[in-house]
Each structure stands twice: as structure tokens, then as C-alpha cells.
């Protein structure tokens, strides 16, 4: 939307990792140097940690864009509490390695055969594991065991581990001593400085044809840094909304007041989302008195293909009994919530309306010795 207003060739502040927008801050340059050092060594583990949104995935994307595919074949997986056996399957899938059977021994043989084949082609195999803080210890140990594949003393399989700061605490476990001894370098990504934040924003805008429209004041850059603390993903979120605000207001100048207004809007949205979140209750759900809310359109269930209705489709405006029951419970919860809020407000008003006496807190009821004139 705002791209057309400001004549930009595309959105400059997308949240998804895109190596084309990679900005080489001091910290990111150093992290990239460690990754390339690991590639040069051709063995061991490289560990990169950083807070949420500091750019670990973008760092990996940039690394992949710089690799020579004739020398290194690389793949990336994102972990979500995968167990050791599942990790092997994910690795085979990432490198598109076929396996004859799901048996663990067969999977390992297929991986070893692939590694040996790549070695004969003078190519090394690199696996980048993102969100490594989610790895169970058994899976981390599995990765260490896979690093044992070698031919003539040369390692065939190397892993880079990217994770949030708590991954360092996981690595400190005494049971992972053997893996720690194979970590040849580790680095923690730091947020950007004030000046780097300014240059980061200008860099991304320039990548989509920005010609100082909109103009961004020094005060706006300062306020953006203060709010985001130099974390790239936060900067992207705020700047994306700032440009939308500017387009809607049809302004070509964005100052600190515009940034403040956008920040207020974002905070209100978050606060409203928290307030609207359904509240848990341990009270039994009684039958509602009022009629339940009915949807205005027939309820249908698709089989997962666009435009097709599954065999279990329901038509004619009838509501399934289980949906009726859920609607009834929801209405009761809302009604009960309103009743509780009214009672709380009435109690508070009554409490605060009590007379104030010296030596007593406002709202504290008088005792028998107090005299009220």
C-alpha cells in the first residue's frame, strides 16, 4: 500500500529473512567471520547465539548466498523439540537423500553413503540448525555422533548451531562435554547501536529505490532506536507501520511525533489483544438462560481442497450439536465475566466511599473507638 505512495519497488521491512537486505553491522560482520572460519576449518561446530529478532536466520541466509555450490552442499533445518531419530530423518529430507526403509540403521547408512559420495566429488556437507535451543540433549548428542563420519581423517559432515541465549546454558550441561570440545568457535549477536540502526533503516529503504521520500528526521531515528533497542525484527515491525502511517496521513516527512503515534497504536493493539484473550475458569458451566448466538451463514467443513466440500459437509443452515454447545459455553463465560466485573466495581466504589479518619488508610472501615462527625 505505502510502496505506491512513496514510489518504492517493494516492501523494505519484511519480517521473513532475506539475504538481499542483509546489513553488515559490526556484530553481524563478526558473526559471519566466525561462520566462514568454520567453513575453512571444515570440521567441528560453530555456535551463534542471539536474542529473538537479532538476525540469526538472516545471517544463515546470507551465508548460503555466498557459498560455492561446487565446494559446499548446505541445508538448513528449524528445530521444534525433535527427537534423535526424527533429527536423522529431517537431515535426510533436507538433503533430499532417499532411504529404503525407516529403520534407523538404514537411515544412517543412506546418510553415510551420501557423505562419501559428496567427498568423492570434493564437496563438503554443511548443516545449519536454527532454533537450536529447542534441541533435546539426545538430539544434540546425535549431531555430535554424525560429526564422526570421516574418510582419511577428513570430516564429512559439519554443523552450525544457531539459537537463543539459553542454548549456551544447555551446552554447559556436563553430559555435553564431548560436544563442547568440538565447538571451534562461538559468538553472541549483539543489538545494533544508534548509528547502526539509522544506517540499517536507510540501507533497507535504499534497496527498494528510496529517494528520501519520506524524509526521516534525526529525532525519528533516535525514537526508533530507543523503542526497538537496536533489534532488527523490532525495527522492521515499527518501520513498516511507520511507513503505513505516513501513507495514510499523506505526509512526506516522518518525525519523532509520527513515530510516537505509531508506537502508541502498536501498544494499544497489544493491550487490547491481552484483554480480549479468553479467561480460564474452573467453575462448572451452567446452562445459559439467553438464546445462544447463531451464525448468519451455513456451517460447512472442507476437505482441505479449495472449492471442494468434504463428505462431512453440513448445509441448510443447521448447526452441529458440538458447535451449539461451544457457543453456549462461550456466551455463559462472557455473561459470568460481566457479572464479576460489576461486583468488583461495586465493591471498590463502596470501599473507597468510606470516610477518611486520621491515622487510617483511605477506605479502611472505622472501629468502635472512632468518632465520625
SULSUL-V757679 format. One record per residue. RES is the residue in three letters. PHI is phi as a letter, one per 40 degrees, with the letter a starting at -180 (none if undefined). D_FIRST is the distance of its C-alpha to the first C-alpha in Angstrom with 1 decimal. Layout:
res=RES phi=PHI d_first=D_FIRST
res=RES phi=PHI d_first=D_FIRST
This chain:
res=UNK phi=none d_first=0.0
res=UNK phi=c d_first=3.8
res=UNK phi=d d_first=5.4
res=UNK phi=c d_first=6.0
res=UNK phi=c d_first=7.1
res=UNK phi=c d_first=9.3
res=UNK phi=f d_first=10.2
res=UNK phi=b d_first=10.1
res=UNK phi=c d_first=11.4
res=UNK phi=a d_first=9.8
res=UNK phi=c d_first=9.2
res=UNK phi=c d_first=12.3
res=UNK phi=b d_first=13.1
res=UNK phi=c d_first=13.5
res=UNK phi=c d_first=16.5
res=UNK phi=c d_first=18.3
res=UNK phi=c d_first=21.0
res=UNK phi=a d_first=20.3
res=UNK phi=c d_first=23.3
res=UNK phi=c d_first=21.4
res=UNK phi=b d_first=20.0
res=UNK phi=d d_first=23.5
res=UNK phi=b d_first=24.7
res=UNK phi=c d_first=28.4
res=UNK phi=c d_first=29.3
res=UNK phi=d d_first=33.0
res=UNK phi=c d_first=33.0
res=UNK phi=c d_first=31.0
res=UNK phi=c d_first=33.2
res=UNK phi=c d_first=36.2
res=UNK phi=c d_first=35.0
res=UNK phi=c d_first=34.3
res=UNK phi=c d_first=37.8
res=UNK phi=c d_first=39.3
res=UNK phi=c d_first=37.7
res=UNK phi=c d_first=39.0
res=UNK phi=c d_first=42.3
res=UNK phi=c d_first=42.5
res=UNK phi=c d_first=41.8
res=UNK phi=c d_first=44.6
res=UNK phi=c d_first=46.9
res=UNK phi=g d_first=46.2
res=UNK phi=a d_first=47.3
res=UNK phi=g d_first=46.8
res=UNK phi=b d_first=43.7
res=UNK phi=b d_first=41.0
res=UNK phi=b d_first=39.4
res=UNK phi=b d_first=36.1
res=UNK phi=b d_first=35.2
res=UNK phi=i d_first=32.5
res=UNK phi=c d_first=30.8
res=UNK phi=d d_first=27.8
res=UNK phi=g d_first=24.7
res=UNK phi=c d_first=26.7
res=UNK phi=h d_first=25.7
res=UNK phi=c d_first=28.6
res=UNK phi=c d_first=26.7
res=UNK phi=c d_first=24.9
res=UNK phi=c d_first=28.3
res=UNK phi=c d_first=29.7
res=UNK phi=c d_first=27.0
res=UNK phi=c d_first=27.8
res=UNK phi=d d_first=31.5
res=UNK phi=c d_first=31.1
res=UNK phi=c d_first=29.4
res=UNK phi=c d_first=32.5
res=UNK phi=c d_first=35.1
res=UNK phi=c d_first=37.5
res=UNK phi=c d_first=37.7
res=UNK phi=c d_first=41.2
res=UNK phi=b d_first=42.3
res=UNK phi=b d_first=40.3
res=UNK phi=b d_first=38.9
res=UNK phi=b d_first=36.5
res=UNK phi=a d_first=34.7
res=UNK phi=b d_first=32.8
res=UNK phi=b d_first=33.2
res=UNK phi=b d_first=31.6
res=UNK phi=c d_first=34.4
res=UNK phi=b d_first=34.6
res=UNK phi=f d_first=38.2
res=UNK phi=c d_first=39.6
res=UNK phi=c d_first=43.3
res=UNK phi=d d_first=45.4
res=UNK phi=c d_first=46.0
res=UNK phi=c d_first=42.4
res=UNK phi=c d_first=41.4
res=UNK phi=c d_first=43.6
res=UNK phi=c d_first=42.0
res=UNK phi=c d_first=38.5
res=UNK phi=c d_first=39.7
res=UNK phi=c d_first=41.3
res=UNK phi=c d_first=38.1
res=UNK phi=c d_first=36.0
res=UNK phi=c d_first=38.4
res=UNK phi=f d_first=38.8
res=UNK phi=c d_first=42.5
res=UNK phi=c d_first=44.3
res=UNK phi=b d_first=47.0
res=UNK phi=c d_first=49.9
res=UNK phi=b d_first=50.2
res=UNK phi=c d_first=48.4
res=UNK phi=c d_first=51.4
res=UNK phi=d d_first=50.7
res=UNK phi=c d_first=53.4
res=UNK phi=c d_first=52.0
res=UNK phi=c d_first=48.5
res=UNK phi=c d_first=50.0
res=UNK phi=c d_first=52.1
res=UNK phi=c d_first=49.1
res=UNK phi=c d_first=47.2
res=UNK phi=c d_first=50.3
res=UNK phi=c d_first=50.8
res=UNK phi=c d_first=47.2
res=UNK phi=c d_first=47.7
res=UNK phi=c d_first=51.0
res=UNK phi=c d_first=49.6
res=UNK phi=c d_first=46.8
res=UNK phi=c d_first=49.5
res=UNK phi=c d_first=51.5
res=UNK phi=c d_first=48.5
res=UNK phi=g d_first=48.3
res=UNK phi=b d_first=45.0
res=UNK phi=c d_first=44.3
res=UNK phi=b d_first=42.3
res=UNK phi=b d_first=39.7
res=UNK phi=b d_first=38.1
res=UNK phi=b d_first=35.3
res=UNK phi=b d_first=35.3
res=UNK phi=c d_first=32.3
res=UNK phi=f d_first=32.6
res=UNK phi=c d_first=36.3
res=UNK phi=c d_first=37.1
res=UNK phi=c d_first=37.0
res=UNK phi=c d_first=39.8
res=UNK phi=c d_first=43.2
res=UNK phi=c d_first=46.1
res=UNK phi=c d_first=47.6
res=UNK phi=c d_first=44.5
res=UNK phi=c d_first=44.6
res=UNK phi=c d_first=48.2
res=UNK phi=c d_first=47.4
res=UNK phi=c d_first=45.2
res=UNK phi=c d_first=48.1
res=UNK phi=c d_first=50.4
res=UNK phi=c d_first=48.2
res=UNK phi=c d_first=48.3
res=UNK phi=c d_first=52.1
res=UNK phi=c d_first=51.6
res=UNK phi=a d_first=53.3
res=UNK phi=b d_first=55.4
res=UNK phi=f d_first=58.0
res=UNK phi=g d_first=56.7
res=UNK phi=b d_first=53.2
res=UNK phi=c d_first=50.4
res=UNK phi=b d_first=48.4
res=UNK phi=a d_first=45.6
res=UNK phi=b d_first=43.6
res=UNK phi=b d_first=41.0
res=UNK phi=b d_first=38.4
res=UNK phi=b d_first=37.6
res=UNK phi=b d_first=34.3
res=UNK phi=a d_first=34.3
res=UNK phi=c d_first=33.8
res=UNK phi=d d_first=36.6
res=UNK phi=c d_first=38.7
res=UNK phi=c d_first=39.3
res=UNK phi=c d_first=41.8
res=UNK phi=c d_first=43.7
res=UNK phi=c d_first=43.9
res=UNK phi=c d_first=45.3
res=UNK phi=c d_first=47.9
res=UNK phi=d d_first=49.6
res=UNK phi=d d_first=53.2
res=UNK phi=c d_first=52.9
res=UNK phi=b d_first=50.3
res=UNK phi=d d_first=52.7
res=UNK phi=c d_first=52.9
res=UNK phi=c d_first=49.2
res=UNK phi=d d_first=49.0
res=UNK phi=c d_first=51.6
res=UNK phi=b d_first=49.4
res=UNK phi=c d_first=46.4
res=UNK phi=c d_first=46.7
res=UNK phi=a d_first=43.9
res=UNK phi=a d_first=41.4
res=UNK phi=a d_first=38.7
res=UNK phi=b d_first=36.5
res=UNK phi=c d_first=33.0
res=UNK phi=b d_first=32.6
res=UNK phi=c d_first=29.4
res=UNK phi=c d_first=28.4
res=UNK phi=c d_first=30.0
res=UNK phi=d d_first=28.4
res=UNK phi=c d_first=28.5
res=UNK phi=c d_first=27.2
res=UNK phi=c d_first=24.2
res=UNK phi=d d_first=23.4
res=UNK phi=c d_first=23.9
res=UNK phi=c d_first=22.0
res=UNK phi=c d_first=18.8
res=UNK phi=c d_first=19.5
res=UNK phi=c d_first=20.4
res=UNK phi=c d_first=17.2
res=UNK phi=c d_first=15.2
res=UNK phi=c d_first=17.8
res=UNK phi=c d_first=17.5
res=UNK phi=b d_first=14.1
res=UNK phi=g d_first=15.5
res=UNK phi=c d_first=15.1
res=UNK phi=b d_first=17.4
res=UNK phi=f d_first=17.8
res=UNK phi=b d_first=14.8
res=UNK phi=c d_first=14.2
res=UNK phi=c d_first=17.9
res=UNK phi=b d_first=18.8
res=UNK phi=c d_first=22.3
res=UNK phi=d d_first=25.1
res=UNK phi=c d_first=25.1
res=UNK phi=c d_first=21.5
res=UNK phi=c d_first=22.5
res=UNK phi=c d_first=25.6
res=UNK phi=c d_first=24.1
res=UNK phi=c d_first=21.6
res=UNK phi=c d_first=24.7
res=UNK phi=d d_first=26.8
res=UNK phi=c d_first=24.5
res=UNK phi=c d_first=23.7
res=UNK phi=f d_first=27.2
res=UNK phi=g d_first=25.9
res=UNK phi=c d_first=24.9
res=UNK phi=d d_first=22.1
res=UNK phi=c d_first=20.4
res=UNK phi=c d_first=20.4
res=UNK phi=c d_first=19.0
res=UNK phi=d d_first=16.1
res=UNK phi=c d_first=15.4
res=UNK phi=c d_first=15.9
res=UNK phi=c d_first=14.0
res=UNK phi=c d_first=10.8
res=UNK phi=c d_first=11.1
res=UNK phi=c d_first=12.4
res=UNK phi=c d_first=9.4
res=UNK phi=c d_first=7.4
res=UNK phi=d d_first=10.6
res=UNK phi=c d_first=10.9
res=UNK phi=c d_first=7.9
res=UNK phi=c d_first=9.2
res=UNK phi=c d_first=12.6
res=UNK phi=f d_first=11.9
res=UNK phi=b d_first=14.1
res=UNK phi=b d_first=14.8
res=UNK phi=b d_first=17.3
res=UNK phi=b d_first=16.9
res=UNK phi=b d_first=20.4
res=UNK phi=c d_first=22.2
res=UNK phi=c d_first=21.9
res=UNK phi=c d_first=18.1
res=UNK phi=c d_first=18.6
res=UNK phi=c d_first=21.3
res=UNK phi=c d_first=19.3
res=UNK phi=c d_first=16.6
res=UNK phi=d d_first=19.7
res=UNK phi=c d_first=21.3
res=UNK phi=c d_first=18.5
res=UNK phi=c d_first=18.5
res=UNK phi=c d_first=22.3
res=UNK phi=c d_first=22.4
res=UNK phi=c d_first=20.4
res=UNK phi=c d_first=22.8
res=UNK phi=c d_first=25.8
res=UNK phi=c d_first=24.9
res=UNK phi=c d_first=24.5
res=UNK phi=c d_first=28.0
res=UNK phi=c d_first=29.5
res=UNK phi=c d_first=28.4
res=UNK phi=c d_first=29.7
res=UNK phi=d d_first=32.8
res=UNK phi=c d_first=36.0
res=UNK phi=c d_first=38.9
res=UNK phi=a d_first=42.2
res=UNK phi=c d_first=45.6
res=UNK phi=c d_first=47.1
res=UNK phi=c d_first=48.1
res=UNK phi=c d_first=46.0
res=UNK phi=c d_first=48.1
res=UNK phi=c d_first=47.7
res=UNK phi=c d_first=45.2
res=UNK phi=c d_first=46.7
res=UNK phi=c d_first=43.8
res=UNK phi=c d_first=42.5
res=UNK phi=c d_first=39.6
res=UNK phi=c d_first=36.1
res=UNK phi=b d_first=35.6
res=UNK phi=c d_first=32.4
res=UNK phi=c d_first=31.7
res=UNK phi=b d_first=31.2
res=UNK phi=d d_first=33.7
res=UNK phi=c d_first=33.5
res=UNK phi=b d_first=33.2
res=UNK phi=b d_first=33.3
res=UNK phi=c d_first=32.0
res=UNK phi=c d_first=33.8
res=UNK phi=h d_first=30.7
res=UNK phi=b d_first=30.0
res=UNK phi=d d_first=27.2
res=UNK phi=g d_first=28.7
res=UNK phi=b d_first=32.2
res=UNK phi=b d_first=34.1
res=UNK phi=c d_first=36.5
res=UNK phi=c d_first=40.2
res=UNK phi=c d_first=39.8
res=UNK phi=c d_first=37.4
res=UNK phi=b d_first=38.2
res=UNK phi=b d_first=37.8
res=UNK phi=g d_first=39.3
res=UNK phi=g d_first=37.6
res=UNK phi=c d_first=40.0
res=UNK phi=b d_first=38.9
res=UNK phi=d d_first=40.4
res=UNK phi=d d_first=42.9
res=UNK phi=c d_first=41.2
res=UNK phi=c d_first=37.9
res=UNK phi=d d_first=40.1
res=UNK phi=c d_first=41.7
res=UNK phi=c d_first=38.4
res=UNK phi=c d_first=37.1
res=UNK phi=c d_first=40.5
res=UNK phi=c d_first=40.4
res=UNK phi=c d_first=36.9
res=UNK phi=c d_first=38.0
res=UNK phi=c d_first=41.2
res=UNK phi=c d_first=39.4
res=UNK phi=c d_first=37.1
res=UNK phi=c d_first=40.2
res=UNK phi=c d_first=42.2
res=UNK phi=c d_first=39.5
res=UNK phi=c d_first=39.5
res=UNK phi=c d_first=43.3
res=UNK phi=c d_first=43.5
res=UNK phi=c d_first=41.1
res=UNK phi=c d_first=43.3
res=UNK phi=c d_first=46.4
res=UNK phi=c d_first=45.0
res=UNK phi=c d_first=44.0
res=UNK phi=c d_first=47.4
res=UNK phi=c d_first=49.2
res=UNK phi=c d_first=47.3
res=UNK phi=c d_first=48.1
res=UNK phi=c d_first=51.7
res=UNK phi=c d_first=52.0
res=UNK phi=c d_first=50.6
res=UNK phi=c d_first=52.7
res=UNK phi=c d_first=56.0
res=UNK phi=c d_first=58.0
res=UNK phi=c d_first=57.8
res=UNK phi=b d_first=61.1
res=UNK phi=d d_first=62.0
res=UNK phi=g d_first=61.9
res=UNK phi=b d_first=59.5
res=UNK phi=c d_first=55.7
res=UNK phi=d d_first=53.7
res=UNK phi=g d_first=53.8
res=UNK phi=c d_first=56.8
res=UNK phi=c d_first=59.5
res=UNK phi=c d_first=62.9
res=UNK phi=b d_first=65.9
res=UNK phi=c d_first=69.4
res=UNK phi=c d_first=70.4
res=UNK phi=c d_first=67.7
res=UNK phi=b d_first=68.6
res=UNK phi=b d_first=66.1
res=UNK phi=c d_first=67.1
